[in-house]
């Protein structure tokens, strides 16, 4: 690990935002928000890994993840989650772009203040993770099966356990 | 007024949000404490200048002014630093290494993919280490998060620079999550 001092709080942040049990928004919903924002930021690593985690959090439904990535509006998810994904997209384009109307619309679809808060923070946090990963031009595997395996592990264990060892020589980039 | 009903609406910017949701507040302040005040070969003043500059480029008034005030407190430079950061630091003695790191931070603020090999080489040529480059990228990325969090929830912020003097002193000398 290159910088364990910062890895601690970063892992704690993603664990708290995405994996810890919350009274509202399931881990699957939270991973979908993270995946969607990472897609908007064109961060391949974050989109693929969180897409795989979302798939495993959502009962192995990879098709649903694909639909949300491509077009949340036509995906078979709740109207509330669609409204929250709209807010997430606004946060991605600039915090000030979130309007009173966006928030009122999410409330009308049943979103609570904590759900709106967590959506904004997940979107903002993934804006950070995406820039961190791409800003340092990190190595990224190009192997869907590997992402699926990593995603299964994270969905089950959360973000505070050791990753399994990946043999980079076997990867084709 | 913020987009959500905060527990204490008098608390400005991120402070009201940290208070609203302590579970996430704790990890967000831990991250700020490590990034800005933890062990590093960059001084806290330099790191606060990076944080304040990124926040200014993101047009987040609360984060820019409070972190610039924290930088001023570390550097004993007076609150003029707040406006000097907006202008690109013409009146503040800043090392060439910090200028090269600020350029990398600006690239990250635009988009992580904008950071080029040449940007990294230029920073290394001015003496920046890999850890300093790493921390600069992470501070810039983290402030893109804090800025979106603060503005995305429509929090209020005091206007004038002077209103941030005491806050900056506390951020610099007491720390994050400790007041």
Interface residues (C-beta under 8 A of the other chain):
Chain A: X2 X3 X5 X6 X8 X9 X10 X12 X13 X16 X17 X20 X41 X42 X43 X87 X90 X91 X92 X94 X95 X96 X98 X100 X103 X113 X114 X116 X117 X118 X120 X121 X123 X124 X125 X127 X128 X129 X130 X131 X132 X133 X134 X135 X136 X137
Chain B: X3 X4 X5 X17 X20 X21 X23 X24 X27 X28 X30 X31 X34 X35 X38 X39 X58 X59 X60 X104 X107 X108 X111 X112 X113 X115 X131 X133 X134 X135 X137 X138 X140 X141 X142 X144 X145 X146 X147 X148 X149 X150 X151 X152 X153 X154
